[in-house]
Amino acid sequence: MFNTEKLLGKIVGEIIGGSGKKGGIADSLTSGAGLMTIVGLGVGAMEIFKDQQQKKAASPPGTAPTPPPTPSTPPPPPGASAGSTPPVPPPPPGAQTQAQKPPAAVQGDELALRMIQVMIAAAHADGVMDDEEKATVLKKLDGARLEEEEKNFLLQEMDSPLTIEELTSGMEDPATCRSMYMLAVRAITIDTPQEREWMDRLAAELNLGTDIKDFIEEQQL
């Protein structure tokens, strides 16, 4: 079995680093540290976003809006003294057990695989890929020097891309979610209504706010 993380590095190295470019992020990706480098991009994206937001906030402010009046506190119900806290109702049966067993977060090889699969699924956003489109995708990865097993794997994934729900299941870490969205953005050009709808659904499932989603798209991070 091929190294999933190394394949991720090869693919993203071509998409972000560009064919034939050496040094910096491209070397980090293709060296086998693809997953950690990608997650780092998600962290860096948020830092840049926050920095821009802080600069906007530091610009000369206008007249500060008048805060809305504080609503008056409603009177306590009959029989309850002022300031007392109403009793909290017990949780429904089974709720505590569910809270103790959150869905397992995606990690390691499975996470690297998801990052590859989201790029393939994004390429399917506006319809089914034919053989010519598949060949075009592989042609773009010529510089990655894919092994035969890796090419066969990519072709199989192109024939049966995951749904958005399958791609995002267990995705909990915010930086990793941003990274997944960044890869989908870089994998395609969003120029059809179907692609726009698919990307918006992906962002929603990843719990990305509108501001950070738009920022990633505008910056092509």
C-alpha positions in Angstrom: 0.0 0.0 0.0 1.3 3.4 -0.9 1.9 6.2 1.7 -1.3 8.2 1.8 0.3 11.3 3.4 3.1 11.3 0.9 0.6 11.1 -2.0 -1.2 14.1 -0.4 2.0 16.0 -0.4 2.7 15.2 -4.0 -0.7 16.4 -5.1 -0.8 19.5 -3.0 2.8 20.3 -3.9 1.7 20.5 -7.5 -1.4 22.6 -6.8 0.2 25.1 -4.4 3.9 24.8 -5.2 3.6 24.5 -9.0 5.4 22.0 -11.2 9.2 22.3 -11.1 9.3 24.7 -8.2 11.6 23.8 -5.3 12.0 25.1 -1.8 9.6 26.3 0.8 6.2 24.8 1.0 6.6 22.5 -2.0 9.6 20.7 -0.4 7.8 20.4 2.9 4.8 18.8 1.3 6.6 16.3 -0.9 9.0 15.3 1.9 6.3 13.1 3.5 5.0 15.8 6.0 2.1 16.6 3.8 -0.6 16.4 6.4 1.1 18.5 9.1 2.0 21.1 6.5 -1.6 21.3 5.3 -3.0 21.7 8.8 -0.4 24.4 9.4 -1.8 26.2 6.4 -5.2 26.2 8.1 -3.6 27.7 11.2 -1.8 30.3 9.2 -4.9 31.3 7.3 -6.7 32.2 10.6 -3.7 34.2 11.8 -3.7 36.3 8.6 -7.5 36.7 8.8 -7.3 37.9 12.4 -4.5 40.3 11.5 -6.6 41.9 8.8 -9.6 42.1 11.1 -7.5 43.8 13.7 -6.2 46.4 11.2 -9.8 47.2 10.1 -10.8 47.6 13.8 -7.8 49.9 14.4 -8.9 52.3 11.6 -10.4 55.7 12.8 -13.8 54.8 14.2 -16.9 56.8 13.5 -19.5 57.7 16.1 -20.1 54.8 18.3 -23.6 53.5 18.2 -25.8 53.9 21.2 -26.1 50.6 23.0 -29.7 49.3 23.2 -31.5 49.6 26.5 -31.1 46.7 28.9 -34.4 44.8 29.1 -36.0 44.8 32.5 -35.9 41.5 34.3 -39.4 39.8 34.4 -40.9 39.1 37.8 -40.3 35.7 39.3 -43.1 33.1 39.0 -45.5 32.7 41.9 -43.9 31.0 44.8 -40.3 31.8 43.8 -38.3 34.4 45.6 -36.5 37.2 43.7 -33.0 36.1 42.7 -33.7 32.4 43.0 -32.7 30.1 40.2 -35.3 27.7 38.8 -34.4 24.0 39.0 -32.8 22.5 36.0 -34.9 19.7 34.5 -33.2 16.3 34.4 -31.8 15.2 30.9 -33.9 12.8 28.9 -33.0 9.1 29.1 -29.9 8.3 27.1 -28.7 11.9 26.8 -25.8 11.5 29.2 -24.6 8.4 27.5 -24.6 10.1 24.1 -22.7 13.1 25.5 -20.0 10.7 26.9 -19.5 9.2 23.4 -18.7 11.9 20.9 -18.0 10.9 17.3 -14.4 9.9 16.8 -12.3 12.7 15.2 -10.6 11.9 11.9 -6.8 11.6 12.2 -3.7 10.2 10.6 -3.9 8.3 7.3 -7.7 8.6 7.2 -7.4 12.4 7.5 -4.8 12.5 4.7 -7.1 10.4 2.6 -10.0 12.8 3.2 -7.9 15.7 2.1 -7.2 13.9 -1.2 -10.8 12.9 -1.6 -12.1 16.5 -1.1 -10.1 17.7 -4.0 -11.4 14.9 -6.2 -15.0 15.5 -5.0 -14.6 19.2 -5.8 -13.7 18.4 -9.3 -17.0 16.5 -9.6 -19.0 19.4 -8.3 -20.5 20.4 -11.6 -21.1 16.8 -12.9 -19.6 13.5 -13.8 -15.9 13.4 -14.9 -15.4 11.7 -18.3 -12.2 9.9 -19.3 -10.8 13.0 -21.0 -11.2 15.0 -17.8 -9.6 12.3 -15.7 -6.6 12.2 -18.1 -6.4 16.0 -17.8 -6.2 15.8 -14.0 -3.4 13.2 -14.1 -1.6 15.3 -16.7 -1.6 18.2 -14.2 0.2 15.9 -11.8 3.0 14.9 -14.1 5.5 16.8 -12.0 4.5 14.8 -8.9 5.9 11.6 -10.4 3.0 9.4 -9.3 3.6 5.7 -8.9 1.3 3.3 -10.8 -0.5 2.3 -7.6 -1.1 6.0 -6.8 -2.5 6.7 -10.2 -4.9 3.7 -10.0 -6.1 4.8 -6.6 -6.9 8.3 -7.9 -8.7 6.9 -10.9 -10.9 4.7 -8.6 -11.7 7.8 -6.4 -12.6 9.8 -9.5 -15.1 7.1 -10.4 -16.8 7.2 -7.0 -16.2 10.5 -5.2 -17.5 10.9 -1.6 -20.5 13.0 -0.7 -20.0 16.2 1.3 -21.4 14.4 4.4 -18.9 11.6 4.0 -16.0 14.0 3.5 -16.9 16.1 6.6 -17.9 13.3 9.1 -15.7 13.5 12.1 -14.0 16.7 11.0 -13.7 18.7 14.3 -10.5 20.6 14.5 -11.1 24.2 13.1 -7.7 24.5 11.5 -8.1 21.1 9.7 -11.6 22.2 8.5 -10.1 25.4 7.1 -7.4 23.3 5.4 -9.9 21.0 3.8 -11.8 24.0 2.4 -8.6 25.6 1.1 -7.7 22.4 -0.8 -11.2 22.3 -2.4 -10.8 25.9 -3.4 -7.4 25.4 -5.0 -8.6 22.2 -6.8 -11.2 24.0 -9.0 -12.2 27.3 -10.4 -15.6 28.2 -9.0 -17.4 29.4 -12.1 -20.7 27.5 -12.3 -23.8 27.6 -10.1 -23.3 23.9 -9.3 -19.7 24.5 -8.0 -20.8 27.5 -6.0 -23.6 25.5 -4.3 -21.3 22.6 -3.6 -18.6 24.8 -2.0 -21.2 26.6 0.1 -22.5 23.3 1.3 -19.0 22.1 2.1 -18.3 25.3 4.1 -21.5 24.9 6.0 -20.7 21.2 6.9 -17.3 22.3 8.1 -18.8 25.0 10.3 -16.9 27.8 8.5 -18.1 31.3 9.1 -19.0 33.4 6.0 -16.1 35.8 6.7 -13.4 33.1 6.8 -14.9 31.2 3.9 -14.9 34.3 1.7 -11.4 35.2 2.9 -10.0 31.8 1.9 -11.6 32.1 -1.6 -10.4 35.7 -2.1 -6.9 35.0 -1.1 -6.7 31.6 -2.8 -5.0 30.2 0.3 
